[in-house]
């Protein structure tokens, strides 16, 4: 990931805080700050498909985040001081989680459409749609995954031996 040309050229990067069954992102987040890039993480709105990408001030900032009922760390609802990526300069790159992927760029998420609706909003931003990379385990690569017309294909899937 760290040697990937899109990562190297990106200044504003959104990345998920990994759950135990996902590709672990902690070292990538540390490198984002080490290289002087800006790091944004998701804040999911329960009972909706709305998500924001909010700026982290440092890798250590993660320890100040609240744990949701989904067991995900994210900025609390009353945390209004953080920059939202689309309120500023947009994003260059989004690292995306998922449950399954196919080699055509289709992604099976957790069913709420958070990333798809966020990418739709990115497309309306003056900076346009960021490059999207899914981080996956080889076992998550399928022949095909179910998609709907609202699903936004991802640009690239990174996994072992890809």
Secondary structure as GFF3:
##gff-version 3
##sequence-region A 1 162
A	DSSP	alpha_helix	5	9	.	.	.	ID=ss1
A	DSSP	beta_strand	12	14	.	.	.	ID=ss2
A	DSSP	alpha_helix	26	34	.	.	.	ID=ss3
A	DSSP	beta_strand	38	44	.	.	.	ID=ss4
A	DSSP	beta_strand	51	56	.	.	.	ID=ss5
A	DSSP	three_ten_helix	59	64	.	.	.	ID=ss6
A	DSSP	beta_strand	66	67	.	.	.	ID=ss7
A	DSSP	beta_strand	73	74	.	.	.	ID=ss8
A	DSSP	three_ten_helix	85	87	.	.	.	ID=ss9
A	DSSP	beta_strand	93	96	.	.	.	ID=ss10
A	DSSP	beta_strand	100	102	.	.	.	ID=ss11
A	DSSP	beta_strand	107	108	.	.	.	ID=ss12
A	DSSP	alpha_helix	114	124	.	.	.	ID=ss13
A	DSSP	beta_strand	131	135	.	.	.	ID=ss14
A	DSSP	three_ten_helix	138	140	.	.	.	ID=ss15
A	DSSP	beta_strand	141	142	.	.	.	ID=ss16
A	DSSP	beta_strand	156	158	.	.	.	ID=ss17
###
